[in-house]
Amino acid sequence: MPVPARPLNRLQACRSVPHRAILGLMAPALGAPVPDSLAQDLQQSDPGELVKIATYSCVHTVIASAFENAPGLKRAVPRDLLIYFAEMQKANRQRNAAIRAQLLEIGRILAAEGIEAVALKGAAELLSPVYPAPGMRFLSDLDLLLRDRDIEAAGAALEAAGAAPSRSRGLTGRGHHHLPPLTCGSWAVSVELHHALGAAKVRSLLQADEVMAAAQPSGRPGLRLPDPLHRVMHLTAHAELSKRPLEAPVLPLRDCLEFHQMQRALPPGTVPAARAGFAAAGCRKAFTRLAEAARAVLEPAATPETGAGLRCGNRMLRLFGRPAEQKLRKAAGWTGFYICQFVINPQLRSYYLRMLANPPALARVFDFHRKWLQRF
């Protein structure tokens, strides 16, 4: 049912003022108009809360651009906060330069072995950016897709160069979609070598062989770039298909920004083709969630195309302002996942039983989940 054309400020669906302020900063950060009430929301927000919300959403590195693109907003916040976000973007620009150098060195190591890898997600951004500034995209690691026949040799080559696998081998062994993360003292981040693009649902939507065959040259030894269609599809699949039912309405803010930038930077027709690919695979709702969330955040004054889109986007905006509910949904999702895997997956059941008998390993697992939930 069409939605009546009228001016909107979709961000008002988020009832938490500091959360709404962070959402409002996203549009000017990417050069879009400043949402109504943003200055007022900033004035009414505690600076420490803004920092925490931006950081757990992995957008603390883009906010400085909002104040540069809309200088009038600077009067709404303390000068120290402006300095903080400017320093975060500067530090991330330097960090991304180090990660890019690491990526290029890995490419040279692989090329020397006659191996090519496809740079995924943030790694692709380092080689072919869609963001307007190099310090905006925050990376937690590097993801590289390799041919199944090459992945063991690639891991061996990187280990020979000084890398070592993490201790998570039980959950990221050969049956997983990537090998245990590799770390090295001279690297800025860990590296995941993928032989698939994700777990079951993602793997069925994006076949690794097809992504490898369609990959494009990057101009750098040993490294290729995903076809633009696959780049959009992988972003969306990683953001939405990996969610468990209770987590479905959680808004992935960093992915919303990247989706918006891909719409602007990639060839015309790429995003509609990705939408069609998701629909053909029976995953239309997953694509719609990210598309509508990006539209609600980055185009808050635009009229939604459909009533369903309005409801979907508004639901995600509302939940963004409820971190306690997000934490409960995440904890419940993890619990349900572990119980389900214990029942149906003999390999993981054996791994879980071994971990229960190993107090130090169990403590590491609890510490990981505790720190992850603290993000909220």
Buried (B, 14 or more C-beta within 10 A) or exposed (E): EEBEEEEBBBBBBBEBBBBBBBBBBBBBBBEBEBBBBBBEBBEEBEBEBBBBBBBBBBBBBBBBBBBBBBEEBBEBBEEEBBEBBBEBBEEBBEBBBEBBEBBBBBBBBBBEBEBBBBBBBBBBBBBBBBBBBBBBBBBEBBBBBBBEEBBBBBBEBBEEBEBEBEEBEBBBEEEBBBBBBBBBEEBBBBBBBBBBBBEEBBBBBBEBEEBBEBBBEBEBEBBBBBBBBBBBBBBBBBBBBBBBEBBBBBBBBBBBBBBBBBBEBBEEEBBEEBBEBBEEBEBEEBBBBBBBBBBBBBBBBEBBEEEBBBBBBBBBBBBBBBBEBBBBBBBBBBEEEEEEBBEEEEEBEEBBEEBEEEEEBEEBBEEEBEEBBEBB
